[in-house]
Amino acid sequence: MSLAESIPSRNEVWTVERLVTYTAGYFRQKGVAAFRLEAELLLANALGTDRVGIYGMWQAPVSMRERDVYRELVKRRGLGEPIAYILGRKEFYSLEFVVSRAVLIPRPETEIIVAETVKFIESIESPRLLDVGTGSGCIPVSVLKHNDRATFVAADVSDDALAVCRLNASKHEVDSRLRAISFDMMKPWREQLSDEVFDVIVSNPPYVALSEAHELQVDVKHFEPHEALFSGEDGLSMIRSVVDRAPDFIADGGHLLIEVGEKQSSRVIEYAGRKRAVVHERTINDLAGIPRCLVFRKV
């Protein structure tokens, strides 16, 4: 089925139901996993409503102008662009975040860091936290929504990403407790953070090896920002920098949480063990059983 076949001609009368059905078939042929859901979400966007809203107009005709808008959205998805970028939003930790192609799309596995961080700071009176490589700000904003005593420094090398982070902090009304700063994790941290000390430092750094670029899905490789994906030939350059430098900025007994890629956990734990600035407390698997979050404690 071609795109032209999936969205009927301008001269025909088509209802919401028929548009969803045909587009879902097109997406299914394109290999879109959630083909019907995405067809519905994009049509809801074109109609200026939400997914629930389109069921209230299931048999209603869709105007030519609305079909033109929908056609363009479907075309973008058919070319592989992630639906989160098309819609400009993504749910994470039960919150809706603004996203653009300047930031990675928040993923469910990163919610592990949020959940663990929220637990760590429950008993701290005024917890201070740092997110290295914040992107959309999904980690700090989510934590701040669950702890009204905490403050966060959100750091990223990309000014465009920081703009998205600030927008999300404002959207969720935590901007008074979040400071977004320009920060290069590969450069000396002392020059960028001065003498600040944090109870918890978190990081979801780039961790894809350049040699593994060909293995990435098309929507990731061609649309998400490469500077937020790739980290040297082995994928560990950024992670090593965090392990090397973060302990100098963590309060005694504080914690460092790092998200890592598949098959990286043992190498990172071994590397941190040689440095002896932090102790590995535990590893948390994601829902697929992959070791995803490494928890270290400052000694």
GUMAR-38400 format. One record per residue (C-alpha): x, y, z; residue in one letter. Coordinates in Angstrom, 2 decimals, padded with zeros to 5 digits, m for minus. Layout:
BEGIN
[[X, Y, Z], "a"]
...
END
This chain:
BEGIN
[[000.00, 000.00, 000.00], "m"]
[[001.35, 003.42, m000.97], "s"]
[[000.92, 006.66, 000.93], "l"]
[[m001.57, 007.78, m001.73], "a"]
[[m003.60, 004.65, m001.09], "e"]
[[m003.46, 005.07, 002.68], "s"]
[[m004.99, 008.55, 002.62], "i"]
[[m007.78, 008.72, 000.09], "p"]
[[m008.09, 011.32, m002.64], "s"]
[[m009.26, 014.86, m002.02], "r"]
[[m012.52, 014.30, m003.90], "n"]
[[m013.87, 011.52, m001.71], "e"]
[[m015.74, 011.82, 001.56], "v"]
[[m013.86, 010.00, 004.29], "w"]
[[m014.78, 009.55, 007.92], "t"]
[[m012.46, 009.45, 010.89], "v"]
[[m012.90, 005.68, 011.10], "e"]
[[m011.94, 005.05, 007.47], "r"]
[[m008.91, 007.34, 007.66], "l"]
[[m007.64, 005.57, 010.77], "v"]
[[m008.20, 002.13, 009.22], "t"]
[[m006.42, 002.92, 005.97], "y"]
[[m003.54, 004.74, 007.63], "t"]
[[m003.06, 001.95, 010.15], "a"]
[[m002.69, m000.44, 007.23], "g"]
[[m000.08, 001.81, 005.63], "y"]
[[001.87, 002.08, 008.88], "f"]
[[001.69, m001.66, 009.40], "r"]
[[003.22, m002.18, 005.97], "q"]
[[005.96, 000.31, 006.91], "k"]
[[006.83, m001.72, 010.00], "g"]
[[005.41, 000.69, 012.58], "v"]
[[004.83, m001.42, 015.69], "a"]
[[001.94, 000.58, 017.16], "a"]
[[000.41, 001.18, 013.73], "f"]
[[m003.19, 001.83, 014.80], "r"]
[[m002.30, 003.86, 017.87], "l"]
[[m000.04, 006.12, 015.85], "e"]
[[m002.62, 006.53, 013.10], "a"]
[[m005.10, 007.67, 015.74], "e"]
[[m002.67, 010.00, 017.49], "l"]
[[m001.67, 011.74, 014.28], "l"]
[[m005.28, 012.17, 013.18], "l"]
[[m006.21, 013.54, 016.59], "a"]
[[m003.40, 016.06, 016.18], "n"]
[[m004.62, 017.07, 012.72], "a"]
[[m008.15, 017.52, 014.07], "l"]
[[m007.03, 019.54, 017.08], "g"]
[[m008.26, 017.04, 019.64], "t"]
[[m006.90, 014.09, 021.59], "d"]
[[m007.14, 010.37, 020.97], "r"]
[[m010.28, 010.04, 023.09], "v"]
[[m011.80, 012.94, 021.20], "g"]
[[m011.66, 011.22, 017.83], "i"]
[[m013.88, 008.40, 019.08], "y"]
[[m016.61, 010.96, 019.64], "g"]
[[m016.47, 011.85, 015.94], "m"]
[[m015.81, 008.35, 014.63], "w"]
[[m018.30, 008.54, 011.77], "q"]
[[m017.86, 012.26, 011.08], "a"]
[[m016.38, 013.33, 007.73], "p"]
[[m012.91, 014.86, 007.76], "v"]
[[m012.55, 018.08, 005.80], "s"]
[[m010.19, 018.43, 002.88], "m"]
[[m008.01, 020.87, 004.82], "r"]
[[m007.76, 018.51, 007.79], "e"]
[[m006.91, 015.61, 005.48], "r"]
[[m004.13, 017.68, 003.92], "d"]
[[m002.67, 018.31, 007.38], "v"]
[[m003.00, 014.64, 008.24], "y"]
[[m001.40, 013.59, 004.97], "r"]
[[001.75, 015.55, 005.78], "e"]
[[001.98, 014.06, 009.27], "l"]
[[001.55, 010.54, 007.89], "v"]
[[004.18, 011.22, 005.24], "k"]
[[006.71, 012.24, 007.89], "r"]
[[006.01, 009.12, 009.93], "r"]
[[006.22, 006.96, 006.83], "g"]
[[009.70, 008.31, 006.19], "l"]
[[010.76, 007.16, 009.65], "g"]
[[010.48, 010.31, 011.74], "e"]
[[009.56, 009.36, 015.33], "p"]
[[006.02, 010.26, 016.28], "i"]
[[007.28, 012.09, 019.38], "a"]
[[009.05, 014.62, 017.16], "y"]
[[006.05, 014.95, 014.88], "i"]
[[003.72, 015.63, 017.81], "l"]
[[006.35, 017.59, 019.73], "g"]
[[005.70, 015.73, 022.95], "r"]
[[006.40, 012.49, 024.82], "k"]
[[005.10, 011.02, 028.06], "e"]
[[007.70, 010.17, 030.70], "f"]
[[007.14, 009.22, 034.34], "y"]
[[003.42, 010.06, 033.90], "s"]
[[004.27, 013.60, 032.76], "l"]
[[004.11, 015.10, 029.29], "e"]
[[007.38, 016.57, 028.01], "f"]
[[008.04, 018.87, 025.10], "v"]
[[010.59, 017.33, 022.71], "v"]
[[012.33, 018.46, 019.55], "s"]
[[015.08, 017.04, 017.40], "r"]
[[017.56, 018.83, 019.67], "a"]
[[017.00, 016.20, 022.38], "v"]
[[016.74, 012.45, 022.71], "l"]
[[013.22, 011.14, 023.07], "i"]
[[012.72, 010.15, 026.74], "p"]
[[012.58, 006.39, 027.15], "r"]
[[010.92, 004.18, 029.78], "p"]
[[014.22, 002.69, 030.97], "e"]
[[015.41, 006.12, 032.09], "t"]
[[012.49, 006.24, 034.54], "e"]
[[014.57, 003.90, 036.71], "i"]
[[016.93, 006.77, 037.52], "i"]
[[014.01, 008.99, 038.52], "v"]
[[012.46, 006.37, 040.81], "a"]
[[015.76, 005.63, 042.55], "e"]
[[016.65, 009.29, 042.94], "t"]
[[013.28, 010.12, 044.48], "v"]
[[013.88, 007.39, 047.07], "k"]
[[017.41, 008.57, 047.86], "f"]
[[016.37, 012.14, 048.63], "i"]
[[013.22, 011.42, 050.65], "e"]
[[014.97, 011.91, 053.98], "s"]
[[017.25, 014.79, 052.94], "i"]
[[016.02, 018.17, 054.13], "e"]
[[017.14, 020.24, 051.14], "s"]
[[018.55, 017.85, 048.53], "p"]
[[020.88, 019.26, 045.87], "r"]
[[021.17, 017.38, 042.60], "l"]
[[022.97, 017.53, 039.26], "l"]
[[021.95, 015.99, 035.94], "d"]
[[024.85, 015.67, 033.50], "v"]
[[023.60, 015.58, 029.92], "g"]
[[020.05, 016.61, 030.75], "t"]
[[018.59, 016.83, 027.24], "g"]
[[014.86, 017.47, 027.57], "s"]
[[015.19, 017.76, 031.34], "g"]
[[012.94, 014.75, 031.85], "c"]
[[014.97, 013.41, 034.79], "i"]
[[015.30, 016.60, 036.89], "p"]
[[011.78, 017.85, 036.15], "v"]
[[010.27, 014.48, 037.12], "s"]
[[012.26, 014.36, 040.35], "v"]
[[011.37, 017.93, 041.25], "l"]
[[007.67, 017.20, 040.71], "k"]
[[007.97, 014.46, 043.34], "h"]
[[010.03, 016.40, 045.88], "n"]
[[009.24, 020.05, 046.58], "d"]
[[012.37, 020.53, 048.69], "r"]
[[014.90, 019.59, 046.03], "a"]
[[016.92, 021.82, 043.70], "t"]
[[018.53, 020.66, 040.47], "f"]
[[021.32, 021.83, 038.20], "v"]
[[020.57, 020.57, 034.70], "a"]
[[023.69, 020.54, 032.50], "a"]
[[024.06, 020.02, 028.78], "d"]
[[026.50, 020.96, 026.03], "v"]
[[023.67, 021.87, 023.64], "s"]
[[022.05, 025.29, 023.98], "d"]
[[019.07, 024.03, 021.99], "d"]
[[018.62, 021.14, 024.42], "a"]
[[018.84, 023.53, 027.36], "l"]
[[016.08, 025.63, 025.81], "a"]
[[013.84, 022.54, 025.71], "v"]
[[014.80, 021.70, 029.29], "c"]
[[013.87, 025.19, 030.49], "r"]
[[010.58, 024.98, 028.61], "l"]
[[009.71, 021.72, 030.36], "n"]
[[010.69, 023.09, 033.75], "a"]
[[008.37, 026.03, 033.17], "s"]
[[005.59, 023.79, 031.82], "k"]
[[005.64, 021.75, 035.02], "h"]
[[006.19, 024.76, 037.30], "e"]
[[009.54, 023.69, 038.75], "v"]
[[011.66, 026.31, 036.98], "d"]
[[012.32, 028.20, 040.23], "s"]
[[014.20, 025.12, 041.51], "r"]
[[016.01, 024.16, 038.30], "l"]
[[019.10, 025.90, 036.94], "r"]
[[020.02, 024.91, 033.39], "a"]
[[023.68, 025.47, 032.51], "i"]
[[025.91, 025.01, 029.49], "s"]
[[028.28, 022.16, 030.34], "f"]
[[030.74, 019.94, 028.50], "d"]
[[031.29, 016.73, 030.44], "m"]
[[034.57, 016.10, 028.59], "m"]
[[036.12, 019.36, 029.84], "k"]
[[037.30, 020.05, 033.40], "p"]
[[034.26, 020.11, 035.64], "w"]
[[035.75, 022.44, 038.24], "r"]
[[035.82, 025.28, 035.74], "e"]
[[032.13, 024.76, 035.03], "q"]
[[030.75, 023.88, 038.47], "l"]
[[033.18, 025.74, 040.75], "s"]
[[032.92, 024.26, 044.26], "d"]
[[029.34, 023.03, 044.15], "e"]
[[028.55, 019.80, 045.98], "v"]
[[025.54, 017.57, 045.35], "f"]
[[023.73, 014.86, 047.26], "d"]
[[022.99, 012.97, 044.05], "v"]
[[024.45, 013.21, 040.57], "i"]
[[022.58, 011.49, 037.76], "v"]
[[023.52, 010.98, 034.14], "s"]
[[022.06, 009.37, 031.06], "n"]
[[025.07, 010.13, 028.88], "p"]
[[025.66, 009.15, 025.25], "p"]
[[026.69, 005.49, 025.29], "y"]
[[026.33, 004.09, 021.78], "v"]
[[029.61, 002.96, 020.20], "a"]
[[030.38, 004.47, 016.81], "l"]
[[031.03, 000.95, 015.57], "s"]
[[027.41, 000.06, 016.41], "e"]
[[025.81, 002.91, 014.46], "a"]
[[024.67, 000.53, 011.71], "h"]
[[022.68, m001.47, 014.27], "e"]
[[020.44, 001.42, 015.28], "l"]
[[016.88, 001.64, 014.08], "q"]
[[016.31, 004.10, 011.24], "v"]
[[014.18, 006.44, 013.33], "d"]
[[016.96, 006.71, 015.92], "v"]
[[019.96, 006.90, 013.59], "k"]
[[018.51, 009.41, 011.15], "h"]
[[016.46, 011.65, 013.44], "f"]
[[017.80, 011.75, 017.02], "e"]
[[020.82, 013.99, 017.79], "p"]
[[024.07, 012.11, 017.28], "h"]
[[025.89, 014.10, 019.97], "e"]
[[023.43, 012.65, 022.47], "a"]
[[023.81, 009.10, 021.13], "l"]
[[027.44, 008.35, 020.33], "f"]
[[030.41, 008.23, 022.68], "s"]
[[033.62, 007.08, 021.01], "g"]
[[034.51, 003.76, 019.47], "e"]
[[033.47, 001.72, 022.50], "d"]
[[030.57, 003.89, 023.67], "g"]
[[032.18, 004.57, 027.05], "l"]
[[034.03, 007.87, 026.59], "s"]
[[031.35, 010.00, 028.24], "m"]
[[030.63, 007.44, 030.95], "i"]
[[034.33, 007.29, 031.89], "r"]
[[034.36, 011.07, 032.18], "s"]
[[031.39, 010.97, 034.56], "v"]
[[032.97, 008.23, 036.69], "v"]
[[036.28, 010.11, 036.77], "d"]
[[034.94, 013.54, 037.66], "r"]
[[031.56, 013.27, 039.34], "a"]
[[032.87, 011.94, 042.71], "p"]
[[034.65, 015.26, 043.38], "d"]
[[031.25, 016.95, 043.43], "f"]
[[029.27, 014.43, 045.50], "i"]
[[028.80, 014.85, 049.24], "a"]
[[030.13, 012.03, 051.43], "d"]
[[027.61, 009.21, 051.37], "g"]
[[025.91, 010.70, 048.32], "g"]
[[025.09, 008.79, 045.17], "h"]
[[025.92, 008.63, 041.50], "l"]
[[023.41, 007.02, 039.12], "l"]
[[024.38, 006.29, 035.53], "i"]
[[022.36, 004.76, 032.73], "e"]
[[024.41, 002.38, 030.58], "v"]
[[023.91, 000.42, 027.40], "g"]
[[023.51, m003.30, 026.95], "e"]
[[026.71, m005.26, 027.78], "k"]
[[028.37, m002.18, 029.32], "q"]
[[027.56, m002.60, 033.00], "s"]
[[030.43, m004.93, 033.97], "s"]
[[033.01, m002.78, 032.20], "r"]
[[031.78, 000.38, 033.90], "v"]
[[031.70, m001.27, 037.32], "i"]
[[035.25, m002.56, 036.80], "e"]
[[036.44, 000.87, 035.68], "y"]
[[034.85, 002.59, 038.70], "a"]
[[036.37, m000.02, 040.99], "g"]
[[039.86, 000.85, 039.78], "r"]
[[039.22, 004.52, 040.52], "k"]
[[038.02, 003.77, 044.08], "r"]
[[036.23, 007.10, 044.47], "a"]
[[032.79, 005.49, 044.49], "v"]
[[031.53, 002.05, 045.52], "v"]
[[029.13, 000.10, 043.35], "h"]
[[026.01, m000.55, 045.41], "e"]
[[023.74, m002.29, 042.93], "r"]
[[022.65, m002.66, 039.34], "t"]
[[019.02, m002.27, 038.30], "i"]
[[017.67, m004.07, 035.25], "n"]
[[015.11, m002.58, 032.91], "d"]
[[011.88, m004.37, 031.98], "l"]
[[013.73, m006.30, 029.27], "a"]
[[016.13, m007.68, 031.88], "g"]
[[019.05, m005.57, 030.63], "i"]
[[021.37, m004.09, 033.31], "p"]
[[020.45, m000.43, 032.82], "r"]
[[021.09, 001.71, 035.89], "c"]
[[024.29, 001.57, 037.94], "l"]
[[024.12, 002.94, 041.46], "v"]
[[027.35, 004.10, 043.12], "f"]
[[027.94, 005.62, 046.57], "r"]
[[030.59, 008.21, 047.39], "k"]
[[033.09, 006.83, 049.88], "v"]
END
